[in-house]
Amino acid sequence: MELDKETLNKIAHLARLEFNEKDAEAMLKDMSSILSFVEKLNEVNTEGVEPLTTMSHELNALREDKISPHLNTSTALESAPEKDNTYFRVPKVLE
């Protein structure tokens, strides 16, 4: 598939690409080559082939959700180097 300069400029705008006129010729050639390759893929018979959602057949080992006691505020603050009544005190990072 051959691209024209107008289509190349539209794609460049959408992709936030910047290049000069000299590089536009090379970009036009490269993108046309890529699109020609993708068109070749349309010729492959994919009938009966299931779409992939992942390249691995591994499954996640998930644990069962269990309700357990949570850490209350006073226990969490016991080992804090600096604290207020209910908050951790940390050095200021943002101005």
C-alpha atoms as a printed R data frame, in Angstrom:
   type eleno elety resid chain resno       x       y      z
1  ATOM     1    CA   MET     A     1   0.000   0.000  0.000
2  ATOM     2    CA   GLU     A     2   1.359   3.379 -0.946
3  ATOM     3    CA   LEU     A     3   0.801   6.386  1.277
4  ATOM     4    CA   ASP     A     4   0.539   9.944  0.075
5  ATOM     5    CA   LYS     A     5   2.020  12.950  1.874
6  ATOM     6    CA   GLU     A     6  -1.371  14.125  3.106
7  ATOM     7    CA   THR     A     7  -2.045  10.804  4.851
8  ATOM     8    CA   LEU     A     8   1.505  10.751  6.249
9  ATOM     9    CA   ASN     A     9   1.028  14.248  7.690
10 ATOM    10    CA   LYS     A    10  -2.296  13.237  9.259
11 ATOM    11    CA   ILE     A    11  -0.711  10.144 10.862
12 ATOM    12    CA   ALA     A    12   2.242  12.230 12.044
13 ATOM    13    CA   HIS     A    13  -0.124  14.747 13.624
14 ATOM    14    CA   LEU     A    14  -2.130  12.041 15.402
15 ATOM    15    CA   ALA     A    15   1.044  10.329 16.639
16 ATOM    16    CA   ARG     A    16   2.632  13.666 17.588
17 ATOM    17    CA   LEU     A    17   5.594  12.998 15.288
18 ATOM    18    CA   GLU     A    18   7.755  15.815 14.022
19 ATOM    19    CA   PHE     A    19  10.097  15.537 11.052
20 ATOM    20    CA   ASN     A    20  11.332  17.787  8.275
21 ATOM    21    CA   GLU     A    21  10.679  17.417  4.533
22 ATOM    22    CA   LYS     A    22  13.915  15.499  4.008
23 ATOM    23    CA   ASP     A    23  12.934  12.912  6.613
24 ATOM    24    CA   ALA     A    24   9.353  12.834  5.310
25 ATOM    25    CA   GLU     A    25  10.451  10.973  2.176
26 ATOM    26    CA   ALA     A    26  12.204   8.286  4.228
27 ATOM    27    CA   MET     A    27   9.229   8.089  6.592
28 ATOM    28    CA   LEU     A    28   6.844   7.749  3.663
29 ATOM    29    CA   LYS     A    29   8.894   4.899  2.240
30 ATOM    30    CA   ASP     A    30   9.193   3.122  5.613
31 ATOM    31    CA   MET     A    31   5.498   3.428  6.467
32 ATOM    32    CA   SER     A    32   4.476   2.195  3.007
33 ATOM    33    CA   SER     A    33   6.737  -0.806  3.510
34 ATOM    34    CA   ILE     A    34   5.197  -1.546  6.909
35 ATOM    35    CA   LEU     A    35   1.656  -1.299  5.528
36 ATOM    36    CA   SER     A    36   2.556  -3.608  2.635
37 ATOM    37    CA   PHE     A    37   3.811  -6.177  5.147
38 ATOM    38    CA   VAL     A    38   0.605  -5.902  7.192
39 ATOM    39    CA   GLU     A    39  -1.441  -6.385  4.006
40 ATOM    40    CA   LYS     A    40   0.468  -9.647  3.425
41 ATOM    41    CA   LEU     A    41  -0.798 -10.854  6.814
42 ATOM    42    CA   ASN     A    42  -4.373 -10.496  5.543
43 ATOM    43    CA   GLU     A    43  -3.610 -13.271  3.035
44 ATOM    44    CA   VAL     A    44  -2.951 -15.813  5.816
45 ATOM    45    CA   ASN     A    45  -5.796 -18.261  6.435
46 ATOM    46    CA   THR     A    46  -6.757 -17.843 10.099
47 ATOM    47    CA   GLU     A    47 -10.014 -19.763  9.976
48 ATOM    48    CA   GLY     A    48 -10.424 -21.852 13.124
49 ATOM    49    CA   VAL     A    49  -7.579 -20.121 14.952
50 ATOM    50    CA   GLU     A    50  -8.611 -18.820 18.354
51 ATOM    51    CA   PRO     A    51  -7.508 -15.263 19.202
52 ATOM    52    CA   LEU     A    52  -4.743 -15.011 21.789
53 ATOM    53    CA   THR     A    53  -5.193 -13.011 24.933
54 ATOM    54    CA   THR     A    54  -1.728 -13.893 26.215
55 ATOM    55    CA   MET     A    55   1.362 -15.603 24.879
56 ATOM    56    CA   SER     A    56   1.691 -17.795 27.960
57 ATOM    57    CA   HIS     A    57  -0.429 -20.751 29.005
58 ATOM    58    CA   GLU     A    58   0.388 -20.150 32.661
59 ATOM    59    CA   LEU     A    59  -2.483 -19.357 34.998
60 ATOM    60    CA   ASN     A    60  -2.358 -17.013 37.960
61 ATOM    61    CA   ALA     A    61  -2.217 -18.775 41.310
62 ATOM    62    CA   LEU     A    62  -4.822 -16.825 43.216
63 ATOM    63    CA   ARG     A    63  -5.465 -17.233 46.900
64 ATOM    64    CA   GLU     A    64  -8.910 -17.419 48.425
65 ATOM    65    CA   ASP     A    65 -10.155 -14.165 49.939
66 ATOM    66    CA   LYS     A    66 -10.434 -14.464 53.702
67 ATOM    67    CA   ILE     A    67 -11.598 -11.916 56.217
68 ATOM    68    CA   SER     A    68  -8.967 -11.339 58.868
69 ATOM    69    CA   PRO     A    69  -8.366  -8.752 61.572
70 ATOM    70    CA   HIS     A    70  -7.008  -5.476 60.252
71 ATOM    71    CA   LEU     A    71  -4.231  -3.366 61.691
72 ATOM    72    CA   ASN     A    72  -5.753  -0.613 63.806
73 ATOM    73    CA   THR     A    73  -4.379   2.922 63.856
74 ATOM    74    CA   SER     A    74  -2.745   2.836 67.285
75 ATOM    75    CA   THR     A    75  -0.909  -0.431 66.553
76 ATOM    76    CA   ALA     A    76   0.302   0.858 63.195
77 ATOM    77    CA   LEU     A    77   1.608   4.079 64.749
78 ATOM    78    CA   GLU     A    78   3.439   2.346 67.636
79 ATOM    79    CA   SER     A    79   6.659   1.842 65.669
80 ATOM    80    CA   ALA     A    80   6.498   5.065 63.644
81 ATOM    81    CA   PRO     A    81   9.525   7.329 64.209
82 ATOM    82    CA   GLU     A    82   7.323  10.438 64.000
83 ATOM    83    CA   LYS     A    83   3.558  10.564 64.362
84 ATOM    84    CA   ASP     A    84   0.539  12.695 65.216
85 ATOM    85    CA   ASN     A    85  -2.561  11.356 66.917
86 ATOM    86    CA   THR     A    86  -3.728   9.463 63.837
87 ATOM    87    CA   TYR     A    87  -1.125  10.130 61.113
88 ATOM    88    CA   PHE     A    88   2.436   9.254 60.188
89 ATOM    89    CA   ARG     A    89   4.674  12.349 60.028
90 ATOM    90    CA   VAL     A    90   7.004  12.427 57.018
91 ATOM    91    CA   PRO     A    91   9.380  15.058 55.642
92 ATOM    92    CA   LYS     A    92   7.854  17.514 53.194
93 ATOM    93    CA   VAL     A    93   8.512  16.417 49.611
94 ATOM    94    CA   LEU     A    94   6.580  18.917 47.483
95 ATOM    95    CA   GLU     A    95   6.722  22.687 47.733
